[in-house]
């Protein structure tokens, strides 16, 4: 997003330049054992929508070149500038109108949206029209939000386990504590269903379901064919989409995945108190997330 905002500004005077989106290679969180390398951005995002904000292209769209197997150290083309470690660049102004325009342009790939919507309708009785969460087809046509209670009749819980059990152990609840916190929310919201997305193992999921006896716990479990098609990154996006439509969201402390869900929910105009929530760890009471509200 930092470079997309930069190119948005830069292109006003230098429209001959494009921001080339580097393919996705196997990330730490992608645990499936099949090859997941050199995936273009269009596999996960609607790149045409992104192009409406900044001049971006997938790597294989660069004309007249074959970049498969290209490595650093090869003789660079004079017409190309490589910006390495771009994540260390700072936002000029985080959370302003331009930031949110960029963020709103980052629509997900339609086949992932379609899969998430089909799952919502089949397993959660949830659709954009029923839930009051529909947004314009073009991000540019959204001129503001109306904050009100909306979303499907379920809460979404993003419960990080994995490396968080070691790196942030004081901020991660036990499964028993997580269940207690979820029951409190379910009672407050008068709901009976939890959509769970977690990097916990099958034993964790089973135990949490047993701890939530009397409530319905739903997870998105792709078939082998779907997983091979969507890849781990696509499955994560499907989880995000489903969470972005829930009546209430509770996430994990300092989790990027939770941050992205919060942003998607801001775009749809949920009440802030239904979005910016987190599981507490060892302390029964903990500081809740900062509220980065959308700006138009």
C-alpha positions in Angstrom: 0.0 0.0 0.0 2.9 2.4 0.7 4.2 2.1 -2.8 0.7 2.1 -4.4 0.0 5.5 -2.6 3.4 6.7 -3.8 2.6 5.7 -7.4 -0.8 7.3 -7.2 0.9 10.6 -6.6 3.9 9.9 -8.8 1.8 9.0 -11.9 0.2 12.5 -11.9 3.5 13.8 -13.4 5.1 10.6 -14.7 2.4 8.4 -16.1 4.8 6.3 -18.1 5.9 4.3 -15.0 4.1 1.2 -13.6 4.4 -0.5 -10.3 5.1 -4.1 -11.0 3.5 -6.4 -8.3 6.0 -9.2 -7.4 4.5 -12.7 -7.4 3.6 -14.3 -4.1 6.0 -17.0 -2.9 5.4 -19.6 -0.2 4.7 -17.7 3.0 5.4 -18.9 6.6 1.7 -19.3 7.3 1.0 -21.4 4.2 1.3 -24.9 5.8 0.0 -27.1 2.9 2.7 -29.3 1.5 2.2 -28.6 -2.2 4.0 -25.9 -4.3 2.7 -22.4 -3.8 5.2 -20.2 -5.6 5.1 -17.5 -8.3 1.4 -16.7 -7.7 0.3 -13.5 -9.5 -1.7 -10.9 -7.5 -4.8 -11.6 -9.6 -4.9 -15.0 -7.9 -5.9 -13.2 -4.7 -7.0 -9.7 -5.7 -9.0 -7.9 -8.4 -6.0 -6.2 -10.0 -8.3 -4.2 -12.4 -9.9 -2.6 -9.4 -6.4 -1.8 -8.0 -5.5 -0.2 -11.3 -8.2 2.3 -10.8 -6.2 3.7 -7.9 -2.6 3.3 -9.1 -0.8 2.1 -12.2 0.0 -1.4 -11.1 0.5 -4.6 -13.2 1.3 -8.2 -12.5 4.8 -9.3 -13.3 3.8 -11.4 -16.2 2.1 -8.4 -17.7 5.4 -6.6 -18.3 5.6 -6.5 -22.1 8.2 -8.3 -24.1 9.9 -10.0 -21.1 9.9 -13.5 -19.5 10.8 -13.1 -15.9 10.3 -16.7 -14.8 13.4 -17.7 -12.8 14.7 -14.1 -12.7 16.9 -13.6 -9.7 18.6 -10.7 -8.1 22.1 -10.3 -9.5 21.2 -10.5 -13.1 21.9 -7.5 -15.2 19.0 -5.0 -14.7 17.2 -3.3 -17.4 17.6 0.5 -17.3 13.9 0.9 -17.6 13.4 -1.1 -14.3 14.0 0.1 -10.8 13.9 -2.6 -8.1 12.8 -1.4 -4.6 13.9 -4.1 -2.2 12.5 -4.4 1.4 9.7 -2.0 0.6 8.0 -2.9 3.8 10.5 -0.7 5.8 9.2 2.4 4.0 6.9 4.5 6.2 3.4 5.7 5.3 3.4 9.5 4.6 0.2 9.6 6.6 -1.4 6.5 7.9 -5.1 6.2 7.9 -6.0 9.3 5.9 -8.4 9.6 2.9 -5.8 8.5 0.4 -4.8 5.5 2.5 -8.4 4.4 2.6 -8.9 4.9 -1.1 -6.0 2.6 -1.7 -7.4 0.1 0.8 -10.9 0.2 -0.7 -9.4 -0.4 -4.2 -8.0 -3.7 -3.0 -11.0 -5.8 -3.7 -10.6 -9.6 -3.6 -10.6 -11.9 -6.6 -14.1 -12.6 -7.6 -13.9 -16.4 -7.4 -12.8 -16.1 -3.8 -15.7 -13.7 -3.1 -18.1 -16.1 -4.8 -16.9 -19.0 -2.8 -17.2 -17.1 0.5 -20.7 -15.9 -0.4 -21.8 -19.4 -1.3 -20.5 -20.7 2.0 -22.2 -17.9 4.0 -25.5 -18.6 2.3 -25.3 -22.4 2.8 -24.0 -22.6 6.3 -24.7 -19.3 8.0 -27.9 -18.1 6.2 -26.0 -15.0 5.4 -26.1 -12.8 2.2 -25.2 -9.2 1.6 -28.8 -8.2 1.1 -30.1 -10.0 4.2 -27.2 -8.7 6.3 -27.3 -5.1 5.0 -23.6 -5.2 4.1 -23.7 -4.7 0.3 -21.3 -2.1 -1.0 -21.1 -0.6 -4.5 -19.5 -2.7 -7.3 -17.0 0.0 -7.9 -15.0 1.2 -4.9 -15.0 4.8 -6.3 -18.8 4.9 -6.1 -18.8 4.4 -2.3 -19.1 7.9 -0.9 -19.5 7.1 2.8 -20.9 4.7 5.4 -23.9 4.5 7.6 -22.9 2.9 10.9 -25.6 0.6 12.2 -26.1 -2.9 13.5 -25.7 -5.2 10.6 -24.1 -8.5 9.5 -25.1 -12.1 9.6 -26.5 -13.8 12.7 -23.1 -15.1 13.8 -20.0 -13.8 15.5 -16.6 -14.3 14.0 -13.6 -15.3 16.1 -10.1 -15.1 14.9 -8.1 -17.1 17.4 -4.3 -17.2 16.8 -2.4 -20.2 18.1 0.7 -21.5 16.3 3.8 -19.2 16.9 1.7 -16.8 19.0 1.6 -19.5 21.8 5.3 -18.8 22.2 6.0 -15.3 20.9 2.9 -13.7 22.6 2.0 -16.3 25.2 0.7 -13.7 27.7 -1.7 -12.3 25.1 -3.1 -15.7 23.9 -6.0 -17.2 25.9 -6.3 -20.8 26.9 -9.0 -22.6 25.0 -11.1 -22.6 28.1 -10.7 -18.9 28.5 -11.4 -18.3 24.8 -14.6 -20.3 25.1 -15.7 -18.3 28.2 -15.0 -15.0 26.3 -17.0 -16.2 23.3 -20.0 -17.3 25.4 -20.0 -13.8 27.0 -20.2 -12.2 23.5 -22.8 -14.7 22.3 -25.0 -13.9 25.3 -24.6 -10.2 24.9 -25.4 -10.3 21.2 -28.2 -12.9 21.6 -26.6 -15.2 19.0 -26.0 -18.9 18.8 -23.4 -19.3 16.1 -19.6 -18.8 15.9 -17.6 -18.7 12.7 -14.1 -19.7 13.8 -10.9 -19.0 11.8 -7.8 -20.2 13.5 -4.3 -21.6 12.8 -4.9 -24.1 15.7 -4.8 -27.8 14.9 -7.8 -30.1 14.6 -7.5 -31.0 18.3 -7.8 -27.3 19.2 -10.9 -27.0 17.0 -12.5 -30.1 18.5 -11.8 -29.0 22.1 -13.2 -25.5 21.5 -16.4 -27.0 19.9 -16.8 -29.2 23.0 -16.3 -26.2 25.3 -19.0 -24.4 23.3 -21.6 -27.2 23.6 -25.0 -25.7 23.1 -23.7 -23.3 20.4 -22.9 -23.9 16.8 -19.2 -23.6 15.7 -18.7 -23.3 12.0 -15.4 -23.5 10.1 -14.5 -23.2 6.4 -12.9 -26.5 5.4 -12.0 -26.7 1.7 -11.9 -29.9 -0.2 -8.5 -31.0 -1.5 -9.5 -29.8 -5.0 -10.6 -26.4 -3.6 -7.4 -26.0 -1.5 -5.3 -26.8 -4.5 -7.2 -24.2 -6.6 -7.5 -21.4 -4.0 -4.1 -22.1 -2.3 -3.6 -21.4 1.4 -3.7 -17.6 0.8 -7.0 -17.9 -1.0 -8.5 -19.9 1.9 -7.3 -17.2 4.3 -9.0 -14.6 2.2 -12.3 -16.6 2.2 -12.1 -16.7 6.0 -11.6 -12.9 6.0 -14.6 -12.3 3.8 -16.8 -14.4 6.0 -15.5 -12.6 9.1 -16.1 -9.2 7.5 -19.8 -10.0 7.3 -20.4 -11.2 10.8 -22.6 -9.3 13.3 -19.6 -9.1 15.7 -15.9 -9.7 15.4 -13.3 -10.6 18.0 -9.7 -11.0 16.9 -6.2 -11.7 18.2 -3.8 -9.1 19.7 -1.4 -7.6 17.2 -2.5 -10.0 14.4 -2.2 -8.7 10.9 -5.0 -11.0 9.9 -7.3 -9.4 12.5 -6.2 -5.9 11.3 -7.3 -6.7 7.7 -10.7 -8.0 8.9 -11.2 -4.8 10.9 -10.5 -2.8 7.8 -12.9 -4.8 5.7 -15.6 -4.2 8.3 -14.9 -0.5 8.5 -15.5 -0.3 4.7 -18.9 -1.9 5.3 -19.8 0.5 8.1 -20.2 -1.7 11.2 -20.4 -0.1 14.6 -16.9 0.3 15.9 -17.8 -1.6 19.1 -18.7 -4.6 16.9 -15.3 -4.6 15.1 -12.4 -3.5 17.3 -12.3 -6.3 19.9 -9.7 -8.9 20.9 -9.3 -11.9 23.0 -7.7 -11.3 26.3 -4.8 -13.5 27.4 -3.6 -14.2 30.9 -5.3 -11.0 32.2 -9.1 -11.2 32.3 -9.3 -7.5 31.4 -7.0 -6.2 28.7 -6.7 -3.1 26.5 -8.8 -3.4 23.4 -7.4 -2.5 19.9 -7.0 1.0 18.6 -9.9 2.1 16.5 -8.6 3.1 13.0 -11.9 4.4 11.5 -12.4 4.8 7.8 -12.1 8.3 6.2 -13.8 9.5 3.0 
